[in-house]
Amino acid sequence: MLFSKKSFIVTAIFLSVFLAGCDNGEAIKDASQYATAIEDIDIPDDVKVIGFGEATHGNIEFQTLKKDVLQALMDNENVRVFVLEGDFGGAQQINQFILNGIGTAEEAVRALDYRIYETQQMIEFVQWMHDYNKTADEQDKVYFYGNDMQRYDYSKQGILQYYEVVNNDMAKQYATQLAHVTNETMRELSNSELKELNAIIEAIMIDLQSNKASYINQSSNDAFVFALQYAQIMKQRTQLFLNDSDYMDLRDEYLANNLQWIVEYEASRGHDKVLMSAHNGHIEKTSASMAGYKSMGQYLNELYEKAYFAIGTDFVNNTFQAQNAGSGKRKNYTVEHHNELVDAFSEVKDNIFYVDFEKASESAALSDIFRKEQRMGNIGDDFRPWYKLSKMLYTIKMTPSEAYDGIILVKEATATTVME
């Protein structure tokens, strides 16, 4: 029986490798006329939320593109709000650095507590925003957010600091009740402890709502709404642990909810467009992942309809850094990837360029390719050497024009180095 099972796995892998080769395409004549520079990205006027996807987390080019895409949208679309698939509370440390110079760029990036972002490219991006804000007029400053909920520390800190202003007795009570809840200990909490924690957070939210007028009078409306959102983030983190079997479904729903909160909050301050950067699998509109969860991008597409604009990414030759979740070690891997879409633009000389699907669909040949299901690059932060044997393990099968409104292609991608 064991031999039979192994034979089946080997056969399946070799079959998938064979089938993967059927996805290749050919260069399309004149495709280069539809390839534009990143600085020339043009977004429809009625768009409120722009999703920018990463085909791989561990690349220099995809991390550098965060700055390049934001700068283009600042210049062309007056975007002033950047949202990262990163911890909401930790991201506020970045926001404090770029707005008020508190700490350093490296300290701010490390506050996210996500290893994939602890790179020189992210530090340079955050430092660039800080330097821009230093000379920008007040109405032109850029703001940084995270919409993820997989950490506790900085959201807890935000709640407790708020209570120290509005209700010192409750600040001491909640500090004691939450003392055992940290990023380091959160995976050690028992189910009963998580339920108790959930009850504490709900009590905090009830107290905030019940004393809203008084608390706002002692602080400000902005401080109040952030305190309530910090509590919401902690509740979401707790619910993910309590509903582990629905983790991915819940997480993308929460990502969408938190992004909506950011969009509405910033709209009230006069910022009507937001750029959101996350993995391709989160920003695409069709929930194409084999894991079967509903993507944040599908929630956003249902909520904002044409006001949501998704830009995916793909690659050809890709060297990237990822963690082997089995061993815990990080190393570089290389894959070569082809599909009809990337091969259609193989004669474009630039290494990185943008393709708007609506404009490029003027070409009948390209339009057919955009509407054809194919395997698009999709590499997370967990990668094993044997994943390279099957294209199924580092791509998602999707229809490009249904999943995205445009795409950025990177022909040669190089690996980041995560700092110690």
Order of alpha helices (4+ residues) and beta strands (2+ residues): alpha-beta-beta-alpha-beta-alpha-alpha-alpha-beta-alpha-alpha-alpha-alpha-alpha-alpha-beta-alpha-alpha-beta-beta-alpha-beta-alpha-alpha-beta-beta-alpha-beta
